[in-house]
């Protein structure tokens, strides 16, 4: 990649693709989506780790009247005047095999009561307490998430790689659009020069009486047509120049170079399909959607009743001094089983279960259709790519023959052996053959990157398309 004397950026196709992946808006959007998915994945991983928290009230001061019930049931108002402090350290761990929560807590409460009837300082310690909260006979949401979230993150990475390849496909389209426009300008300029020379030859022949007035007028018309074509092709090239510059986010005019070398590979459908089923975002999405549908059905079935176990084991102590609060500790135990069983819900839960099962059937049908379309699309693209190599070879040969035929006809016309109609036909064939060669070259590269974007596989090197996600996120 370098700059010409006119400050024009000469780019090969590979350099254009690399630049698009670095600095195009589409590449930035794809990277932003990847970063969002990455931090969502990090948050999920963090949820599986122990969480340590500190809670406290520093301080709580209370000076007011409050109601108090006597032993005989009567109520009276008493004056409260106290200062309270409390703090606790809690370590909580989600138990994904069972879906419960295990926590360990240590706390200390301090109370200083003032006024009449005050009892001075009071401390209450809870050196350690272990608490288990466990749903029974219900769906294990944590276990399902451990199966779904990795697929979601893998799907995001595959989607990023696919979008990166699609950025390359957009770069190829813009690159060849400009290349074709440039070739059309060159063709139009050459045709104008040739038309002007032939018109001069025709005028000389007319003066000698060896050519008809009609032929001279036809060649004059060819000159005007060539000038109009040159003006239109220059406008088209300028518009496509702006499109590529905007896509690559550069200020300099770009001069694309014809990519003569193409990947010399022949693809096998089964091989492409195997890589696509393993790497493509759609394949991962289908697995995730199937699993989420199964999760919804399992949740609906488990909603028929709710049974929860709560158990806490620990020790506690009190005293008027801090050290006494940690002596002569007593057991602190709580065991509680809560149960909720619907006796009459008018078929609501049954309906929710049937809805979830119906949605799963719908998703399964959609996924089967998507899988079939996915395989068919890969088959068609593979055949198109394999056939494109022959199409490119034919186009190159046709370009060479048409060019030689045209220049031969030009020389033949000068000596008066062919008509202007035959010359015009040869020129049209030459132009179409040259543009056809560039178009077939574009098709070859586009099909190749389209298959790369589906299979996420580098067919030249024989390896997966990968990305250093953490490095991309940091940058």
C-alpha positions as CSV (number, residue, x, y, z in Angstrom):
1,X,0.0,0.0,0.0
2,X,1.5,3.3,-1.0
3,X,0.8,6.8,-2.3
4,X,1.4,7.8,-5.9
5,X,2.7,11.2,-6.9
6,X,-0.9,12.5,-7.2
7,X,-1.5,11.6,-3.6
8,X,-3.7,8.7,-4.6
9,X,-3.8,5.6,-2.3
10,X,-3.1,2.5,-4.4
11,X,-4.8,-0.5,-2.7
12,X,-4.8,-4.2,-3.4
13,X,-7.9,-6.1,-2.5
14,X,-6.3,-7.7,0.6
15,X,-5.2,-4.2,1.9
16,X,-8.7,-2.9,1.3
17,X,-10.3,-5.8,3.3
18,X,-7.8,-5.3,6.1
19,X,-8.5,-1.6,6.2
20,X,-12.2,-2.2,6.3
21,X,-11.9,-4.6,9.2
22,X,-9.9,-2.0,11.2
23,X,-11.7,1.3,10.6
24,X,-15.1,0.9,8.9
25,X,-18.2,1.8,10.8
26,X,-19.6,-1.6,10.3
27,X,-16.6,-3.2,11.9
28,X,-16.9,-0.8,14.9
29,X,-20.5,-1.8,15.3
30,X,-19.7,-5.5,15.3
31,X,-16.9,-4.9,17.9
32,X,-19.3,-3.0,20.1
33,X,-21.8,-5.9,20.0
34,X,-19.0,-8.3,20.9
35,X,-17.9,-6.1,23.8
36,X,-21.5,-6.1,25.1
37,X,-21.8,-9.9,24.9
38,X,-18.3,-10.3,26.5
39,X,-19.2,-8.3,29.6
40,X,-22.6,-10.1,29.8
41,X,-20.6,-13.3,29.8
42,X,-18.2,-12.0,32.5
43,X,-21.2,-11.0,34.6
44,X,-22.7,-14.5,34.3
45,X,-19.3,-16.1,35.3
46,X,-19.1,-13.7,38.3
47,X,-22.5,-14.9,39.5
48,X,-21.1,-18.4,39.9
49,X,-18.4,-17.2,42.2
50,X,-18.7,-16.5,46.0
51,X,-20.0,-13.0,46.7
52,X,-18.6,-11.2,49.8
53,X,-20.6,-8.3,51.2
54,X,-20.4,-6.0,54.2
55,X,-23.6,-4.6,55.7
56,X,-24.1,-2.3,58.6
57,X,-25.8,0.6,60.2
58,X,-23.4,3.3,61.5
59,X,-25.2,4.6,63.6
60,X,-28.9,4.3,64.3
61,X,-30.1,6.8,66.9
62,X,-33.7,6.7,68.2
63,X,-35.3,9.1,70.7
64,X,-39.1,8.9,70.5
65,X,-42.3,7.4,72.0
66,X,-43.5,4.0,70.9
67,X,-46.4,1.7,71.9
68,X,-45.8,-1.1,74.3
69,X,-48.3,-4.0,75.2
70,X,-48.5,-4.9,78.8
71,X,-48.9,-8.5,80.1
72,X,-52.6,-7.9,80.6
73,X,-53.1,-6.9,77.0
74,X,-53.3,-3.1,77.6
75,X,-51.2,-0.7,75.6
76,X,-49.1,2.2,76.9
77,X,-46.5,4.5,75.4
78,X,-42.9,4.4,76.5
79,X,-40.0,6.7,75.9
80,X,-37.1,5.2,73.9
81,X,-33.6,6.7,73.8
82,X,-30.9,4.5,72.4
83,X,-28.0,4.4,70.0
84,X,-27.5,1.3,67.9
85,X,-24.6,0.1,65.7
86,X,-24.6,-3.2,63.7
87,X,-22.4,-4.8,61.1
88,X,-22.2,-8.1,59.3
89,X,-19.9,-9.8,56.8
90,X,-21.7,-12.2,54.5
91,X,-20.3,-14.8,52.0
92,X,-22.8,-16.2,49.6
93,X,-22.4,-19.0,47.1
94,X,-24.9,-20.1,44.5
95,X,-25.0,-23.9,44.3
96,X,-25.6,-24.7,40.6
97,X,-25.9,-28.5,41.1
98,X,-28.9,-28.1,43.3
99,X,-30.1,-24.6,42.6
100,X,-29.8,-23.5,46.2
101,X,-27.9,-20.8,48.0
102,X,-25.3,-21.3,50.8
103,X,-24.1,-18.4,52.9
104,X,-21.8,-17.9,55.8
105,X,-22.4,-14.8,58.0
106,X,-20.7,-13.2,61.0
107,X,-22.3,-10.2,62.7
108,X,-22.1,-7.9,65.7
109,X,-24.8,-5.7,67.2
110,X,-24.3,-2.9,69.7
111,X,-27.0,-1.1,71.7
112,X,-26.6,1.8,74.1
113,X,-29.7,2.8,75.9
114,X,-30.0,6.1,77.8
115,X,-32.5,7.7,80.1
116,X,-34.7,6.2,82.8
117,X,-34.7,2.5,82.9
118,X,-31.7,2.4,80.6
119,X,-29.4,-0.6,80.8
120,X,-26.2,0.8,79.4
121,X,-24.2,-1.0,76.8
122,X,-25.4,-4.3,75.3
123,X,-23.5,-6.4,72.7
124,X,-24.9,-9.4,70.7
125,X,-22.5,-11.4,68.6
126,X,-23.1,-14.0,65.9
127,X,-19.6,-15.3,65.3
128,X,-20.7,-17.7,62.6
129,X,-23.9,-18.8,61.0
130,X,-24.3,-21.1,58.0
131,X,-27.5,-20.7,56.1
132,X,-28.9,-22.9,53.3
133,X,-31.8,-21.9,51.1
134,X,-32.9,-24.7,48.8
135,X,-35.9,-25.1,46.5
136,X,-37.2,-28.7,46.5
137,X,-38.7,-30.5,43.4
138,X,-38.5,-27.3,41.3
139,X,-36.6,-26.4,38.1
140,X,-32.9,-25.7,38.7
141,X,-32.5,-22.3,37.0
142,X,-28.8,-22.2,37.6
143,X,-28.2,-25.5,36.0
144,X,-30.1,-24.5,32.9
145,X,-28.2,-21.2,32.7
146,X,-24.9,-23.1,32.8
147,X,-26.0,-24.9,29.7
148,X,-27.5,-21.9,27.9
149,X,-25.1,-19.0,28.7
150,X,-22.0,-20.7,27.1
151,X,-24.0,-21.2,23.9
152,X,-25.1,-17.5,24.0
153,X,-21.5,-16.3,24.3
154,X,-20.2,-18.7,21.7
155,X,-23.0,-17.5,19.5
156,X,-21.9,-13.9,20.0
157,X,-18.3,-14.7,19.0
158,X,-19.5,-16.5,15.9
159,X,-21.8,-13.6,15.0
160,X,-18.8,-11.2,15.4
161,X,-16.7,-13.3,13.1
162,X,-19.5,-13.6,10.6
163,X,-20.0,-9.8,10.6
164,X,-16.3,-9.3,10.2
165,X,-16.4,-11.5,7.0
166,X,-19.5,-9.6,5.9
167,X,-17.5,-6.4,6.3
168,X,-14.9,-8.0,3.9
169,X,-17.7,-8.8,1.5
170,X,-18.9,-5.1,1.6
171,X,-15.3,-4.1,1.0
172,X,-15.1,-6.4,-2.0
173,X,-18.3,-4.9,-3.5
174,X,-17.1,-1.3,-3.0
175,X,-13.6,-2.2,-4.3
176,X,-14.9,-3.9,-7.5
177,X,-17.5,-1.2,-8.1
178,X,-14.7,1.3,-8.2
179,X,-12.5,-1.0,-10.2
180,X,-15.3,-1.6,-12.8
181,X,-16.0,2.1,-12.9
182,X,-12.3,2.9,-13.5
183,X,-12.1,0.2,-16.2
184,X,-15.2,1.7,-17.9
185,X,-13.5,5.1,-17.9
186,X,-10.4,3.6,-19.5
187,X,-12.5,1.8,-22.1
188,X,-14.5,5.0,-22.8
189,X,-11.3,7.0,-23.1
190,X,-9.7,4.5,-25.4
191,X,-12.9,4.2,-27.5
192,X,-13.0,8.0,-27.9
193,X,-9.4,8.1,-29.0
194,X,-10.0,5.3,-31.5
195,X,-13.3,6.8,-32.7
196,X,-11.5,10.2,-33.3
197,X,-8.7,8.5,-35.3
198,X,-11.1,6.5,-37.4
199,X,-13.2,9.6,-38.1
200,X,-10.1,11.3,-39.4
201,X,-9.3,8.3,-41.5
202,X,-12.9,8.3,-42.8
203,X,-12.7,12.0,-43.7
204,X,-9.6,11.4,-45.7
205,X,-11.2,8.4,-47.5
206,X,-14.3,10.5,-48.2
207,X,-12.1,13.1,-49.9
208,X,-10.7,10.3,-52.0
209,X,-14.1,8.9,-52.7
210,X,-13.4,5.5,-51.3
211,X,-16.1,5.6,-48.5
212,X,-19.7,6.7,-48.4
213,X,-21.1,9.8,-46.7
214,X,-23.2,7.5,-44.5
215,X,-20.1,5.8,-43.1
216,X,-18.5,9.1,-42.3
217,X,-21.6,10.3,-40.5
218,X,-21.8,7.0,-38.6
219,X,-18.2,7.5,-37.4
220,X,-19.0,11.0,-36.4
221,X,-21.9,9.7,-34.4
222,X,-19.5,7.2,-32.8
223,X,-17.3,10.0,-31.7
224,X,-20.2,11.8,-30.0
225,X,-21.4,8.6,-28.4
226,X,-17.9,7.9,-27.1
227,X,-17.6,11.4,-25.5
228,X,-21.0,11.0,-23.8
229,X,-20.0,7.6,-22.5
230,X,-16.7,9.0,-21.1
231,X,-18.6,11.8,-19.3
232,X,-21.1,9.3,-17.8
233,X,-18.4,6.8,-16.8
234,X,-16.3,9.5,-15.1
235,X,-19.4,10.6,-13.0
236,X,-20.0,7.0,-12.0
237,X,-16.4,6.5,-11.0
238,X,-16.5,9.6,-8.9
239,X,-19.6,8.5,-7.1
240,X,-18.1,5.0,-6.4
241,X,-14.9,6.7,-5.3
242,X,-16.8,8.6,-2.6
243,X,-18.6,5.4,-1.6
244,X,-15.4,3.5,-1.0
245,X,-13.7,6.4,0.8
246,X,-16.7,6.8,3.1
247,X,-16.7,3.0,3.8
248,X,-13.0,3.0,4.6
249,X,-13.1,6.3,6.4
250,X,-10.2,7.8,4.4
251,X,-9.8,11.3,2.8
252,X,-7.5,10.3,-0.1
253,X,-8.7,9.1,-3.5
254,X,-8.2,5.3,-3.9
255,X,-6.8,3.5,-6.9
256,X,-7.8,-0.2,-6.8
257,X,-5.5,-2.7,-8.5
258,X,-6.9,-5.7,-10.4
259,X,-6.4,-8.8,-8.2
260,X,-4.9,-11.2,-10.7
261,X,-4.2,-14.0,-8.2
262,X,-7.2,-15.8,-6.7
263,X,-7.4,-18.6,-4.1
264,X,-6.7,-21.9,-5.9
265,X,-9.1,-24.1,-3.9
266,X,-12.0,-26.5,-4.7
267,X,-14.5,-26.9,-2.0
268,X,-16.4,-30.0,-0.9
269,X,-20.0,-29.6,0.2
270,X,-19.7,-32.1,3.1
271,X,-16.6,-30.4,4.4
272,X,-18.1,-26.9,4.2
273,X,-21.3,-28.1,5.9
274,X,-19.3,-29.8,8.7
275,X,-17.4,-26.6,9.5
276,X,-20.6,-24.5,9.2
277,X,-22.5,-26.7,11.6
278,X,-19.6,-26.5,14.1
279,X,-18.8,-22.8,13.8
280,X,-21.7,-20.8,12.4
281,X,-23.7,-18.5,14.6
282,X,-27.0,-19.8,13.2
283,X,-26.1,-23.4,14.1
284,X,-25.4,-22.3,17.7
285,X,-28.5,-20.2,17.7
286,X,-30.6,-23.2,16.8
287,X,-29.2,-25.2,19.6
288,X,-29.7,-22.3,22.1
289,X,-33.3,-21.8,21.0
290,X,-34.1,-25.5,21.3
291,X,-32.6,-25.5,24.8
292,X,-34.5,-22.4,25.9
293,X,-37.7,-24.0,24.6
294,X,-37.0,-27.1,26.8
295,X,-36.2,-24.8,29.7
296,X,-39.6,-23.0,29.3
297,X,-41.4,-26.3,29.4
298,X,-39.5,-27.5,32.4
299,X,-40.3,-24.2,34.2
300,X,-44.0,-24.5,33.4
301,X,-44.1,-28.1,34.6
302,X,-42.3,-27.2,37.9
303,X,-44.8,-24.4,38.5
304,X,-47.4,-26.8,39.8
305,X,-46.1,-26.5,43.4
306,X,-43.4,-24.7,45.4
307,X,-41.5,-26.2,48.3
308,X,-38.5,-24.4,49.8
309,X,-36.1,-25.5,52.6
310,X,-34.5,-22.9,54.8
311,X,-32.0,-24.0,57.4
312,X,-29.6,-22.0,59.6
313,X,-27.0,-23.3,62.1
314,X,-24.7,-21.1,64.2
315,X,-23.8,-19.7,67.5
316,X,-24.7,-16.4,69.3
317,X,-23.8,-14.7,72.5
318,X,-24.6,-11.5,74.5
319,X,-22.9,-9.3,77.1
320,X,-22.5,-5.8,78.4
321,X,-18.9,-5.8,77.1
322,X,-17.6,-6.8,73.7
323,X,-15.4,-9.7,75.0
324,X,-18.3,-11.2,77.0
325,X,-20.5,-11.3,73.9
326,X,-18.1,-14.0,72.5
327,X,-18.2,-16.2,75.7
328,X,-20.6,-18.9,76.6
329,X,-22.0,-19.0,73.2
330,X,-25.4,-20.6,72.6
331,X,-26.7,-22.4,69.6
332,X,-28.7,-20.5,67.0
333,X,-30.7,-22.8,64.8
334,X,-33.6,-22.3,62.4
335,X,-35.1,-25.0,60.2
336,X,-38.1,-24.0,58.0
337,X,-39.9,-25.7,55.1
338,X,-42.3,-23.6,53.1
339,X,-44.8,-25.1,50.8
340,X,-47.2,-23.6,48.3
341,X,-49.6,-26.0,46.5
342,X,-52.5,-24.6,44.4
343,X,-55.8,-26.2,45.3
344,X,-57.8,-24.4,42.6
345,X,-56.3,-22.3,39.8
346,X,-59.0,-22.9,37.1
347,X,-56.5,-24.6,34.8
348,X,-54.1,-21.6,34.7
349,X,-50.9,-23.6,35.3
350,X,-52.0,-26.4,33.0
351,X,-52.6,-23.7,30.3
352,X,-49.1,-22.2,30.9
353,X,-47.6,-25.7,30.5
354,X,-49.5,-26.3,27.3
355,X,-48.5,-22.9,25.9
356,X,-44.8,-23.7,26.6
357,X,-45.1,-27.1,25.0
358,X,-46.9,-25.6,21.9
359,X,-44.2,-22.9,21.6
360,X,-41.5,-25.6,21.8
361,X,-43.2,-27.5,19.0
362,X,-43.4,-24.3,16.9
363,X,-39.7,-23.6,17.5
364,X,-38.8,-27.2,16.6
365,X,-40.6,-26.8,13.3
366,X,-38.9,-23.5,12.6
367,X,-35.5,-24.9,13.4
368,X,-36.0,-27.9,11.1
369,X,-36.9,-25.5,8.3
370,X,-33.9,-23.2,9.0
371,X,-31.6,-26.2,9.1
372,X,-32.9,-27.4,5.7
373,X,-32.6,-23.9,4.2
374,X,-29.1,-23.6,5.8
375,X,-27.9,-26.8,4.1
376,X,-29.4,-25.9,0.8
377,X,-27.9,-22.5,0.8
378,X,-24.4,-24.0,1.5
379,X,-24.9,-26.5,-1.3
380,X,-25.8,-23.8,-3.8
381,X,-23.0,-21.5,-2.8
382,X,-20.4,-24.3,-2.9
383,X,-21.5,-25.3,-6.4
384,X,-21.5,-21.6,-7.5
385,X,-18.0,-21.1,-6.2
386,X,-16.6,-24.3,-7.8
387,X,-18.2,-23.4,-11.1
388,X,-16.9,-19.8,-10.8
389,X,-13.3,-20.9,-11.4
390,X,-14.2,-22.2,-14.9
391,X,-16.4,-19.1,-15.5
392,X,-13.4,-16.9,-14.7
393,X,-11.1,-18.9,-17.0
394,X,-13.6,-18.5,-19.8
395,X,-14.0,-14.8,-19.2
396,X,-10.2,-14.2,-19.2
397,X,-9.8,-16.1,-22.5
398,X,-12.8,-14.3,-24.1
399,X,-11.3,-10.9,-23.0
400,X,-8.0,-11.7,-24.7
401,X,-9.7,-12.9,-27.9
402,X,-12.2,-10.0,-28.1
403,X,-9.3,-7.5,-27.6
404,X,-7.2,-9.1,-30.4
405,X,-10.2,-9.3,-32.7
406,X,-11.1,-5.6,-32.2
407,X,-7.6,-4.3,-32.9
408,X,-7.4,-6.6,-36.0
409,X,-10.7,-5.1,-37.2
410,X,-9.4,-1.6,-36.6
411,X,-6.5,-2.2,-38.9
412,X,-8.7,-4.0,-41.4
413,X,-11.1,-1.0,-41.4
414,X,-8.2,1.3,-42.2
415,X,-7.5,-0.5,-45.4
416,X,-11.3,-0.6,-46.2
417,X,-12.0,-4.3,-45.9
418,X,-14.8,-4.1,-43.3
419,X,-17.7,-1.8,-42.7
420,X,-18.3,0.5,-39.7
421,X,-21.1,-1.8,-38.5
422,X,-18.7,-4.7,-38.2
423,X,-16.1,-2.5,-36.4
424,X,-18.8,-1.2,-34.0
425,X,-19.8,-4.8,-33.2
426,X,-16.2,-5.8,-32.5
427,X,-15.8,-2.8,-30.2
428,X,-18.9,-3.7,-28.2
429,X,-17.8,-7.3,-27.9
430,X,-14.3,-6.1,-26.7
431,X,-15.9,-3.8,-24.0
432,X,-18.3,-6.4,-22.8
433,X,-15.7,-9.1,-22.6
434,X,-13.3,-6.9,-20.5
435,X,-16.1,-5.8,-18.1
436,X,-17.3,-9.5,-18.0
437,X,-13.8,-10.6,-16.9
438,X,-13.8,-8.1,-14.0
439,X,-17.3,-9.1,-13.1
440,X,-16.4,-12.8,-13.0
441,X,-13.4,-11.9,-10.9
442,X,-15.6,-10.1,-8.5
443,X,-18.0,-13.0,-8.3
444,X,-15.2,-15.4,-7.5
445,X,-14.0,-13.3,-4.5
446,X,-17.5,-12.6,-3.3
447,X,-18.5,-16.3,-3.3
448,X,-15.3,-17.2,-1.6
449,X,-15.8,-14.8,1.3
450,X,-19.5,-15.6,1.5
451,X,-18.6,-19.2,2.2
452,X,-15.9,-18.1,4.7
453,X,-18.6,-16.1,6.5
454,X,-20.9,-19.1,6.7
455,X,-18.3,-21.8,7.6
456,X,-16.0,-19.4,9.6
457,X,-13.1,-21.4,8.0
458,X,-10.1,-20.2,6.2
459,X,-10.1,-22.6,3.2
460,X,-6.6,-21.5,2.0
461,X,-4.8,-22.2,5.3
462,X,-7.2,-24.9,6.5
463,X,-7.9,-23.4,9.9
464,X,-10.7,-21.8,11.8
465,X,-11.4,-18.0,11.7
466,X,-10.6,-16.9,15.3
467,X,-10.4,-13.7,17.2
468,X,-8.5,-12.8,20.3
469,X,-11.6,-11.5,22.1
470,X,-10.0,-10.2,25.2
471,X,-7.4,-8.2,23.2
472,X,-10.1,-6.7,21.0
473,X,-12.2,-5.8,24.1
474,X,-9.2,-4.1,25.8
475,X,-8.4,-2.1,22.7
